[in-house]
Amino acid sequence: MSWQLLLNASFFLYVAATVIYMLYAARLVRRVVTVGYALAVLGCLLELAGIILRWRVGGYVPLSNTYEVLVFFSLCMVAIYLVVERIYKIRAVGAFVMPLALIALGIASLLPEQAREAAPLVPALQSQWLTFHVVTCFIAYAALAVAFAASMMYLLLLKRGKLGTKTDAKYLSSRVLWGVAVGITVSFGLLAWLIKGQLAAILVMFGVAVGGYLLKLLAMRWGNKEESELEALGDLNHKMVTFGVLLLALGIISGAMWANSAWGRYWGWDPKETWSLITWLYYLTVLHLRFAYGVSRTRMAVLCLIGLFLVVFTFVGVNFLLAGLHAYG
Amino acid sequence: MRELFKKLGSPRLAIFLAILLLIISALGTLAVSGGDAAVQRDKYGDFLFHVFTFIGRIDLYHSYGFFGVLALMWFNLLACSLLRLGPAVRSLKAESRLSDVKALSGYQNRLTVSVAKGTSTTRLVQALATGGYRLAGRGKLLYARRGLFGRFGAYVTHLGLLTIMVGAMVGGLAGFRGYLELNEGEASQLCYREGTGEPIELGFSVKLNEFQVEFYADGRPKEYQSDLVISRGEENLVQKVIEVNDPLEFEGIVFYQSSYGERGGSYVLNVKDEAHNTIASLPAEPGSRAAGKELKGMVIEVAGYYADFMMNEGKPATRSHRPNNPAVQIHYTTAEGKAGHSWIFANYPDFGGHGGELPFEMHLERDKSAGYYSGMQVVRDPSVPLVYTGCVILVLGFFLSFYVPFRRIWVLQEGTKLTLIGASNARGSMEEIFKKIVSDIKGEK
C-alpha cells in the first residue's frame, strides 16, 4: 500500500466527517456526530500512517517541503481538534476545523507532481533541528487555526443567540463578517493563483464562497443560546491561543538555534523569520489586550479571525511572494 | 524621574510599540536589494520598485530608527514589569494577613459545609496540603495557596525577552561576521568583514587541508565538508572536518561551512580528434604550447586566459578571478604555415570561429584534478549563551503563566460551620477542589 493511497483515503474520511459535523452544527443530526468523530479519528490515523510510510520510502522525516508540511498541518489540526473536543465537548466547532484540514490537504494535492515527490535533502536541511522546528511550528499554526474555528463559532453563536452586550453587537455587524468572508475567499484565491494559476483561483474562490455561505446557513441554525457554551468557546479560544503562542515560541527559538548552527547567526531578518515573529507578537498583543486590558471575548474572537491571515501568510504567502531561505518550507 | 518611569511603563505605550514593531518588521520584508534591478522593476512596476529599493537601501532592520523602537520597547517592558511587580508582591502579603471575610466578597468560588465538632486546625492544614495548597497565613482565616510561580509567569517571560534583547545588542556591538574562501592547501590569518570586505585579524592561522563534496544523482549537492587545521606558529592546535550544520569553534570564533566552488585558473584546453580522443592537453595559461606528430604539424599556443570573460572598451578583460565565464584566446600555425587565432569558451563550447582551418575540436574544460575552494562564514558572537539563556527563561515563563494556575483558598471555621473561599487566575470553577479538600477534612475515603 502506498502512502499516497493512505492520504487519499484519509481525505475522503475527512470529507465524510466534515459533512456529518456540518449536519450536526445545523442540528439536522444529533447522535450521528459520534460517527463523524470516529471517521475523523480513523482519517487521522490513516494520515499518520501515510506520513510514516512516506518517511520509510523517502528515507527522511517528511517535513521538508511545502507538500509535506501541508499534509502534516492538516494532521495537526484534526489531531488537536479531536483532543479538545473531548475536553470541551463543543462538537460543532468540527464544522469549521474539518474544512480547514480538508483545504490544507486539497491544496497539497493541487501542487505539481514534482513538488509532491520525495526528494533527498540539501545539506542545510540535514539537521536534527529540522523535525523539532517544523513540528513545533506546525502544531502552533494548527492550534491557532483551531482558535480561528472556535472564534468563528463563538461569533456565530453570539449573533444567532442575540447574546452579549451592545458593544459585542457592533463587532457582529454584517460588515465585519462580510469583511472576514471576503478576506478568506480572496486569500485562498490568491493562494490557488500562486500555485496553479488563474483558473484554479476562480474555481477555488467560487468553491470557498459557496461553501462558506452554505456553512453559514447551516451553522446559523446551531446553538442552544446558552451562556455556558459561549463560555466554553471563549475558554477554548484562549487555551488554543496560549498553546499556539508557546509552541510558536519553541518553533522560533529552535529555528534560531538551527540557523546559528548552520549559518552562524540566530536571527537574520529573513522574511520567514520576520513573519513568524510578527505572527507571534500579534497573538501576544491579543493576549495582553484580553488579559491586561480586559477587552471582551468578542473582540478577542474577531482578533483571532484576523490572526489566521497572518498565520497563512507566514506559512505559505512568504514562500511564494518574498525571497528567502525558507523557499523550500 | 518617577513620572518619566511611569510614562515609560504605560501599557498603552506597550501596545503602541508592539503594533509599530509589527508594521515596521512587515515593511522590512518587502526590501529589494541585490538581484537584477531590471527584472524586479518589470515585476513590481516603477512605483513599488522605488519603494522596495528604498527600504532595501536604508537597511531597515539595522537603521537607527528601528534600533530606537527596540530600545524604547526594552525600557517599556522593564518599566511595565517593575511597576507591577511591587504592587503584586504587596497584595499577596496583604492577602495572607486578611482577617475580615468581608474583604473576600468579590470571590465567587465558595463552599460552606458543616464538619464534626472539634475538627482541629492541624487537620484543615493537612487536608489543604494534600491538595497541594501550602499554608501561607493563619489568623482568624486560614490562607493557603498553590502555584505561586504561576502568578509571576508573566514577569519571568518579560525577563526572558529583556535578556534576549540585551544579548542581541551585545552580539551586534562585540561580535563580527566575516567570510573566508580557501583553496585546498591554502592557509589564512585573516577573514573579511561581511559587506565591507575589510580584513580582520583572526589571531591564529586556519588552513584548508582538504575539501570534499558529494552529489545526488540529480546533481544537487548532498554533502560538502572542509578539513580545517588551526595553528599558531609551528604548533597545530585543532583539527576538525566541518560541514553545513556542524561548525568549528576556536577561541570564540566559529567557522561555518557555507559554500564551495571550482577553483580559479585551473582550466585546460583539450584538443580532440574526430573520434573525440584527446590528443593534446594544454594548461590554460598564456604561453603554453602544443606541437607534434599528433597535431599533424600544427602549433597551438595559448595567447591569453580570462577566468570571467568580458569586453571592456572593446578589449577582452576579466571581471573577477572566479571562473564564471572562462575563455582562452589561442594562436595557431597550420602545417602549411598559415597563422590564425581563435577564442574558446568553456561555457559555450559551440561558439568560436576556427574558420574551418582546424582539423581538430578544441574544448576548454575544468582541470578535474585542480579541486575546489571552500567558502566559510567566520563569526564571533559572544552573545549566543546570553540569548539562549533568555530563550529558556522565556519558555519557562510561558509554562508558568499558561499552565501553572495560581489559586488561593481561605478557610473560615466557626464552630461546626466551615466556609471555603477560593480565588484563581485560571478559568473554571473550584468546586471540585473544594469537595476534595472537604472530603479529606472529614476523613472520607
Interface residues (C-beta under 8 A of the other chain):
Chain A: P120 V122 P123 A124 Q126 S127 W129 D235 H238 T242 F243 V245 L246 A249 L250 I253 A256 M257 W258 N260 S261 A262 W263 G264 R265 Y266 W267 W269 P271 T274 W275 L277 I278 L281 Y282 L284 T285 H288 L289 A292 Y293 V318 L322 A323
Chain B: P11 A14 I15 A18 I19 L21 L22 S25 A26 G28 T29 L30 G35 Y61 A168 R177 Y216 R220 P221 K222 E223 Y224 E243 V244 N245 D246 P247 V254 Y256 S258 Q377 V378 V379 D381 V384 V387 Y388 C391 L394 V395 F398 F399 F402 R427 G428
